[in-house]
Amino acid sequence: MTDAPAPGHDPHRAARKDDHVRLAEEQVNAGFHRNEFDDLTFVHHALGGVSAAEVDLSANVGPWRFATPFYVNGMTGGTDMTARINRDLAIAARETGMPMASGSTSVALDDPSTAAGFTVIREENPDGFVMANIGAGRSGDDARRAVDLLQADALQLHINAVQEIAMPEGGTNFSDWPRLVEEVVEASPVPVIAKEVGFGLSRSTLRTLNDLGVQFADVSGRGGTDFLSIENTRRAPEELIDYSILTGFGHSALACLLDAPATAPTLLASGGVRNPYDVVKALAAGARAVGVAGTFLKAVRDGGPDGVVRLVRAWEEQLRGILALLGAPTPVDLQRTDLIVRGGLAEFCRVRNIDLAALSNRSRRA
């Protein structure tokens, strides 16, 4: 996912894309482990529910209205294998109305011969909501070209410093990133969604993004696909460089959402989302929509587009039931529910002076 420009065809760069998918699949197939989504639950009000038939799952995100409160987050593209994955995910997105993001298009910007691995998304889903994706080290011109490549409705700008330091080919000059983020925001013909890649956006970072003109931010916390581990695995053992010492670095999506300042951009969330209940928790913690990657990658690899469609329909049915149980006719109404925070997430909140008692009594204030 590194974005250092490298004009022309680079077989090693293409192989890295396939490596990322293979190693991400290994993490998913190893099983979904406990993460901080398990530290959040709800106060149960037995007579506080509504009719599931009245629940509207559509999500309002800025000027957009998503058919589902979750979306396919940016994963991959640029090789034959990843083109097939993007094609199948795009078909599923078309059939369900679910938004979809591409993986980093930087390889296609530098090597147009790989563009088909991304343009297949728009070809299969001509009328859907599609997000292009580039990295924080790219220019405003790159932003325009990425949007044009996919005729995108929005541009994800991934911020992946932790991944870069572990990546064998990674760049480690992050000093220009704030300036380049601002340049991308000014140049992009569509709204920019700043996102991490699994290590979280802190309170300070969200304030900075807001100051730079970013309107939307996906906090993308730890607990899901671990790009530190992926890049560390790709290193040659004889280098004696082992970044596993940073295992667990960063913050979870829920920690970032609960810690977000009032001046934050409109918030999205991803990172470790395993099931519909995790989606509900992220929405209740302040996200307006929730990105899913590893779970959908497994579904598409196991069952193709139909497998993803079946999963999406099942999630929608479960979400209606859970929202009805919690007395929330719409996703945004979940922000009035009473939350109980435990474990490591509670410790984070205490250190950051987040009022846990207030979180558990939100319905009274509402």
N, C-alpha and C positions, 0 to 999 in steps of 0.2 A: 504494500500500500504506500510505499515511498513515492514522493512526487518530485524528486530531483529530475529536471528535464534531461532527456537522453534521446536526441533525435535519431531516427532510423530504426530499423528492425533490430531487436535485441532478444535473441532466443532465451537468454538467462532470465530476462525480465518476464517473458511469457511463462517460463517454467515456474517462476516464483508465484504467479497467479494460481497455477494448478497446485503448487505446494500448499498455499494458503487454504484452498478448499479441502485438500486431503487431510491436513492437520486439524482444521476446524471440525471436519467430520469425525475424526478420531476422538476429539473432545466430546462431541455430542453423543457418539456411540458408546463412550465410556459411562454415560449416564449423567443425568442432571443432578448436580450436587446441591446441598443446602446453600442458600445465600441469604442476603439480608431481607429479601421479600418474606422470608419465614419469620422475621422479627416484627412484622406488622400484622395486626388483626383488627377487628372491628368490635365495638360494643354492640351486643345483640339486643335489639329492641323487638320483642316477639310480636307486638301489635303495631309495628311501625312500617309494615310493608305496603306495597302497591300492587296493582295487577300487572303481570308480565305482558299482557296484551297492550298495555299503555306505554311500555318502555320503548323509547326511540333511541336506537344505538348510534345514530349519525353524530358526528363530532364536528363542531365548529372550531376551526383553527385559523385565526385571522380572517382573511377574506374567503377562505375555502370551506367547503362543507364535505367532509369525508363520509362515505357510506358506512364505513366501519371505524370504530375508535382505535384500530390497530392497523399497521401497514407493514409491507415487506421492506425491511431496512437494507441499506446498501451492503452488498456482499462481494460481487465479483464481475468478471468480464474480461475479454481480450484474447481468449484462446478458444479452440474448438469445443473443449469440454465445458468451459464456463459459458459459452454462447448457448449451449443446449440447456444449461441450468437457467439462464436468463430467459430463454424462450419459454420454457415450461412455467416459470414463475409469472411471466407476463400474461400467458394464457389464463392462468388461475386468477390473476388480478383483474383481467378483463371480465371473466365470468362472475366475479364476486363484487366488483366495484371497489376493490381494495386498492389504496394507493401503493406505489412501488418506487423504490430508489434503486439506481444502478450502483455497482461498485465504482471505484475510482476510475474515471475515464482518462486519466493522465497518459496511460500507455497508448490509447488511441489518438490522443492529441499529438504525441511524439512519433507514432508509427501508424499512419492511416490504414495500413493493411490489417490492423486488428479491430477496426471500427465496427465490423459486423457483429462482434460479440456484445456490443452495446446497442446498436441501432435496431437489433431484433426486438428489443423491448417495445419500442414505439411501433414497429411494424405489426407486432402481434396485439398491441393494445393502443390503437390509434386515437381513441377518445378518452383514455383513462388519465388519471393524475400520475405523472411521472416526474421523478426527481433525478437530475444529473448529479455527479459527484466529482469533486476535485479536492486536492489537499491544500493546507494552509500556506504552503510555500509557492503556490502558483500565482500567476499574474492576472490582472483584470482582463487582458486579451484572452487568456486561457479560459476564464470564466465564461466569456461570451461564446467561445468556440464549443465549450462543453454543453452549454444550453442549446446551441444550434444543432449539435450532433444528435440530441435526443428530442428536439423540439420540446424541451422540458418546461414544466409548470413552476418548478422551484429548483434551487441549486443547493445541494448539501456541500458544505465546506468542512472537511474532516480535519481535526486537530489531533495529531497523533505523536506527540513528542516522545512518549514512553516507548511506543513501538519503534520509532526511528532509532533510538539509541541502542536497542537490542538487535535491530536488523543488520545483517552483515553488510548490506549495501546502503544503509540508512545515512541520511544527512543529519548533522548535529548542530547546525547553525540556526538557532531559533530566534535570534535577535530581531530579524526582519519580519517575523510573522505578524505582529500587530499591524504594522504598516500595510502588509500585503492583504490582510483581512479587510482592512478599510478600503483598499484599492478594489478588491473583488466586489465588495458591497456596492461601491459606487458604479462599477462597470457592468454588473450583472443586469440583464434585462428583466429578470424575474427575482422574487424575494430569495434571500439567502438564509439557509438553515445551518448554523454552526453546530457541529457535533463532535464529540469525542469518539474514541473507538474502543471504549471499555474501561476507562480510568476516571471518568467523571469530570464535571465542570463545577469548580468551587464557587462559593459566593462571590469572591473577588473576581474570578474569571467572568462570571455572568455580568457583573457590573461593567467590566472592561468591554465585553462584547456589546453591551447596550450602548456604551459611549462611542464605540466604533461604528454604530449604525446598524448592527445586526438586529433583525426583528424577531427571529425565531432561533431557539437553541434546543438541541437534543442532548440531554445531560449524559447519556450513554455511559452508565457506570459499570463497575466491575461485578463479576458474578456470572457472566456469560462467556462468549468466545474470548479466550485469553491470548491476545496478540503478543504479549511479552513472552509467553511460553512458546508460541508458534515460532517467533523469530529466534528465540534461544535454541530451539530444537534444530533450526536450520544452520546453526553455526558448527564449524568443524571442531571436534573435541580437542584436537591438538593446539587450538588457539589458547586454551586455558582461560577463556573468557566465558563466564557463566553468570547470566543475568537472573537466574532463579533466586538470587539473593533479594530480588525485588518482588518476589511473589506476594500477592495481596496488596500491592501498591495502589493507591488511589482511593476512590470513594464509590459506594454503590449508587444506583440511580435514585433510590428512595432517600438516601442521605443528602444527595444534591438537591432533590426536590424540596425536602423539608427545610433545608438550609438556604434556599434561594432568597435573594433580596427582593423587595418590592419593585425595584427598578430592573429586574431581570427581563430579558426578552420573553415572548410567549414560549412556554416550555413544552417540549416533547420529552419522551423518556424511552430508553432502551437499555439493554445490558442485563442478561440473566432472566429474561421473560420466558417462563416455561409453560404457562397455561393461562386460561382466562382469569383465574383468581389473581395472578400476578398483574394482569392488565388492569383489573379493577383497583388493585392497591396503588398502582402508579397513577391512575386517574384521580383517585381519592387524595393522593399526596400532592397533586397540583399539575400533572401533565394534561395537556388537552388531547393528545393522541399518543399511541405507544408503538414503537418499532420492534419488530421481531425478526431475528436472523436465523440462529441455529436451529430452532424448532421447525421453521419453514424449510430450511435446507434439508433437514432429515426427511421431512414429508415429501419434498419434491424428488429426492433421490430414491426414496422407497416406493413412491406411487405416482410419480409424474404429476402433470397438472390436475388430474382427477383426485389424486391423493391430497393435494393442497386444498382444492375446493371442498372436499368432504371435511377436512379439518376446520376450515374457516366456517362452514355451516354449523358444525358442532360447537365451535367457540361462540358463535353468535347466539345459539340457543342457550348455552350455559350463561353467557353474559346477561341475557334478558332475565333469566331466573335469579342470578345473584343481585342484579340491580333492583329487581322487584323486592327481594328479601330485605335489602338495605334501604328501601323506601326512596329510591333514586330513579325518577322517570327518565332522566337523561344522564349521559356521562358526567357533565359538569355538576350535576346535583350531588355526585359522590363527594364533592369538596365540602359538603355540609355534614358528612357522617362523622361519627365519633371514633377516633383511632386509639388503639392501644399499642404502644411501642415498647419492645423488650430487647434483651440481649445486646449485641454489639451495636445495633442501630440506636438503642436507647442511650448507650454510653456516648456515642458520637453526639447525639442531641444534647446531652447534659454538658459536654465539654464546649459545645457551640452555643450554649445558652438558649436552646429551643425549649419552649414551655410545653412539656409533655402533658401537664394537667389540662392546659387549654386545648390541646389536640383531642383529648378524650371527652371534651364537653363542647364540641363545635356545634352540635345540633341545638343546644340551648341558645347560643348566640344567634344562630340563624332564625 
